[in-house]
Amino acid sequence: MQARMQNIVIVFPAVMTALNTLKATAEVGGVPPRTQLLVELRASQINGCSVCVDIHSRELKKAGETDERIFSVAAWRDTPYFTDAERAALALAEAVTRISDRPEPVPDEIWQEAARHYDEAGLASLIITIANVNVWNRLNVSTRQVSGAWTAGAGTQAA
């Protein structure tokens, strides 16, 4: 496997700064960090971003997540491993990531369930997290970045 080009953050380093700043903004909304990572992993699975699936799986493991929860994120509806709040966040992540797949991109029932578990700052944090990981996914997928290649460099080059 070979990337089509260097990672965009190498070509334009300010992109890394901007996206890391956006991520940091989302981290102050009161959503548990592991929930944010679960959301990032799920959106990355949907978008087929191997780089981000790899990174977020590793981050979850480092944060103390169990293998069962990491392995079953793609099937979260059919496993007993997630809390109601996490399920609401994962459903929101799927809806926001797949906005063109349905007439009502984020159905009221998904929004209302998320709003039962997260206040306005938490909802804003989740939406920023979902939007940010979707940007990373699009940068990596369109340029065919190779999963694992980032580990050979000077740290994480994509998230």
Stockholm file with secondary structure:
# STOCKHOLM 1.0

chainA/1-159         MQARMQNIVIVFPAVMTALNTLKATAEVGGVPPRTQLLVELRASQINGCSVCVDIHSRELKKAGETDERIFSVAAWRDTPYFTDAERAALALAEAVTRISDRPEPVPDEIWQEAARHYDEAGLASLIITIANVNVWNRLNVSTRQVSGAWTAGAGTQAA
#=GR chainA/1-159 SS CCCSSSCHHHHCHHHHHHHHHHHHHHTTSSCCHHHHHHHHHHHHHHHTCHHHHHHHHHHHHHTTCCHHHHHTGGGGGGCSCSCHHHHHHHHHHHHHHTTTSSSSSSCHHHHHHHHHHCCHHHHHHHHHHHHHHHHHHHHHHHTTCCTTGGGGSSSCCCC
#=GC SS_cons         CCCSSSCHHHHCHHHHHHHHHHHHHHTTSSCCHHHHHHHHHHHHHHHTCHHHHHHHHHHHHHTTCCHHHHHTGGGGGGCSCSCHHHHHHHHHHHHHHTTTSSSSSSCHHHHHHHHHHCCHHHHHHHHHHHHHHHHHHHHHHHTTCCTTGGGGSSSCCCC
//
